[in-house]
Amino acid sequence: MKIIGLDEFKKDIGILRYLQRKVISILSSEDDIISGKVDKLFGFLKSISISHNFGLYEGFLRILTHISIYFGVSQKAERKKRNQTIFFNILNELISQHSLKNAFHQTTLAFIFRKNKHFLLFLVQNGILDISFIIKEIASDKNFFLFFIPEIVEHSPQLFLKKMKDFKLTKDEIVKIYDKLNISIQDDLENEKLGEDEKETMNKNNSSQENNHVNQNEIRKEIHSQEEIAQIIRDDNLDLFIENISSNVDFDINSKILPSFLENNPDINHGQNGITVLEYSMAFGSMNIFRYLWVNKAEYSKQSLNYSIIGGNSEIIHTLEEKLNPDQDEQFYSSLFGTPNKSKFQFDEENYYKSIEYYQNEISEYFRNTIKMEPLEILNRLSFPEHIRQHKYAKFLFNGNQPEIIENISIFAQTSNFELFSEILDTESPFKKFLNTKIFSLLIPYIYEIITMYNMNNSSVTFYLLYQFICQQPGFDVNSKRHHILFYYSQLFFVHKRNIIFI
């Protein structure tokens, strides 16, 4: 049975890989050559008429969002501010030259950009996205609420009051966050008696507070915690770090950096828990402070290893490796004195995936050559009918001889990195051979089961191109109950008059 749309799918994935490379190259460049690279990117977007190819356009927006959160976490503050400006310049280009506002329904834009609050704010401030389309996120996420307080106060004072109570926030806490937020406005809000005249008065007061708006926008230009100790760690200022913790009698070497409403990276915020100061130093590649904490026996866990990958500091990684894999002399000493020195934690596949997710190419290559990858056996656990299991190519799969076939798709689903996915489509890989066999067609009705068991049902990686390719294959029944969750995660993109809406 012929695979429909494979050549076009491969071509589009290759274009998205090229765009990913171009954006990363721009963000990695020195200031004097950035302008030329940006112009080339804009020229390429024009040459492919990106606004007329929804799959590519949607994929590019997702790439921008993902790179903005996961690339260059350990870059210094000035470089990050510069790169943030570059992102906004790209968004401006999409708005002015590629009909961003008209090409997507606002619900779709809110869905695509929901992981980056700064991008959403940019779209709101530029009239591309109405605040009402992100109310659901604001109402359910405390950090979202804190970030968009100025807009919520203007849009719905009642919602502001309700969510302030729901999140157990006080006026003083909010004023502290926004520094000079107008106190009299907060007093009015607390009366909970806002008629239309009072709302109008409040809005006039708001608009007259020019300095107040400047302060609101200035703090929201920051992308990481403004807690003093967090800033010191990111700057890797050991002297100031020691001075700070010495003056704080309550400081614990295993204390945590609390989640910040300015932070978009889910690994850094780690839910509502935060991460330890040691992990924070790893994530931002702060070798001096890491070494100080390490020598002073700060605790670490299996989770901590990922933060060394995020930061990408080779010295930190090798320091951990020495602990994880002590040499023979250390092991001999430990056996004599009964003080085992080997850690119970090891770098593994999870860390390898994390390096791909964070575009740490050198680390990925290093792990690929040093970590033993256990073959995936999920195909053996799928409930395929016997006639499929007996297919000659299926037998080859079920015996674990070609784990790369779906493993590589799984890696893409977990990392959103187009580099590997495009590579396996371009080369004579087992996956490419797999697509050209009858077994691929036989597996189509079970695609949801495969996606679920391979952890590919993450809504953050539901690229339109991938689902478009799957759904057009013979044997894929869009009405099957087996696929209802697949469509939940793909959000049932529906094209209508060049807008995408959710059903």
Beta strands, then each sheet from edge to edge (+ up, - down):
strand 1: 256-257
strand 2: 275-276
strand 3: 493-496
strand 4: 499-502
sheet 1: 1+ 2-
sheet 2: 3+ 4-
end
